[in-house]
Amino acid sequence: MKVAVFSCKPYDKRTLTSAALNTPLALHFFESRLSLETVSLVKNFDAVSCFVNDDINAEVIHLLKEQGVKCIALRCAGFNNVDLEAAKLHEIKVFHVPDYSPTSVAEHAVALIMSLNRKTHRAYHRVKEGNFALEGLLGFNLQGKVVGCIGTGRIGAAFCRIMKGFGCEVLCYDLYPAPELVDLGCKYLSLDELYQRSDIISLHCPLTTSTHHLIDEKSLKKMKSGVMIINTSRGALVNAQAAIDALYSQKIGYLGLDVYEQENAIFFEDMSSHIIQDSVFQLMLTFPNVVVTGHQGYFTDEALNHIAETTIANLTLQTSVESHSRQLA
């Protein structure tokens, strides 16, 4: 099976190549993202492997089918960038990596909380400049604070366990409550109750039509003044302009983002020599109580290796199914 691997960075190439040893897969790596502009690259390939910011819409899927592609292997848990109905219509199988390392993302969410609270990002630069003054670096104890977790799948559950370890009161919202979290002492409430009571709110839910702009002007009005918002899930869960307005009014006291609604134009690339053509994002970076990282929550050795192993296993499974089908024909 010939596989076109899109959005491929050096670390992806290393882990995927290692995982594909002794398999019937021939991997070809492309740094560019899969989109209408690059779909012509898949000619003579049997499958494609894609990441979070590849645009796999209905038109792209139609062209993949025309080129003979039978399988899309995502190297991520989310699949909101894939038109699943179009894939089903064209009989193209879609695989994802549902569990690559829940703790890696959960721990990064906690790292954002700690950085914002204790202002380590600002303290680091002060000390480098010989400034050891503490004024402006005041934080608060996490113990006893009320933490709201929206979405308690594998990542959200890992986050809840960590915050319970800090001595926080953990409130949860999910359509499917996790009994093990209830046993741990977490409380499931309505979304409105969670908004009203939480000092910190962390998002760990998928992006769907119902969760798009979950954090917006309307929901922010229900929250405490000075609330901390953390998003390590999908950028479009947070309305960026509404967040900026809430930063100005001090409704949001702290904002930690590892994802951004328009990140596909900038994230995973070195933009240090470019002018970023996004005034909303540029404005957000000027706030001293905002920390943004470039979608690195998943970026650990354990997660990368598991993503590679699962992706290769998915592709190998597809190969064996096709081989068996040919034998039966």
HELIX and SHEET records of a PDB file:
HELIX    1   1 PRO A   10  ALA A   19  1                                  10    
HELIX    2   2 VAL A   39  VAL A   42  5                                   4    
HELIX    3   3 ALA A   58  GLU A   66  1                                   9    
HELIX    4   4 LEU A   84  LEU A   89  1                                   6    
HELIX    5   5 PRO A  102  ARG A  118  1                                  17    
HELIX    6   6 THR A  120  LYS A  128  1                                   9    
HELIX    7   7 ARG A  154  GLY A  165  1                                  12    
HELIX    8   8 PRO A  179  LEU A  184  1                                   6    
HELIX    9   9 LEU A  191  ARG A  197  1                                   7    
HELIX   10  10 GLU A  217  LEU A  220  1                                   4    
HELIX   11  11 GLY A  235  LEU A  237  5                                   3    
HELIX   12  12 ALA A  240  SER A  249  1                                  10    
HELIX   13  13 GLU A  263  ALA A  265  5                                   3    
HELIX   14  14 SER A  279  MET A  284  1                                   6    
HELIX   15  15 ASP A  301  LEU A  328  1                                  28    
SHEET    1   A 5 ALA A  26  PHE A  29  0                                        
SHEET    2   A 5 LYS A   2  VAL A   5  1                                        
SHEET    3   A 5 ALA A  47  CYS A  50  1                                        
SHEET    4   A 5 CYS A  71  LEU A  74  1                                        
SHEET    5   A 5 LYS A  93  PHE A  95  1                                        
SHEET    1   B 7 LYS A 187  TYR A 188  0                                        
SHEET    2   B 7 GLU A 169  TYR A 173  1                                        
SHEET    3   B 7 VAL A 146  ILE A 150  1                                        
SHEET    4   B 7 ILE A 200  LEU A 203  1                                        
SHEET    5   B 7 VAL A 227  ASN A 231  1                                        
SHEET    6   B 7 ILE A 252  LEU A 257  1                                        
SHEET    7   B 7 VAL A 290  VAL A 292  1                                        
END                                                                             
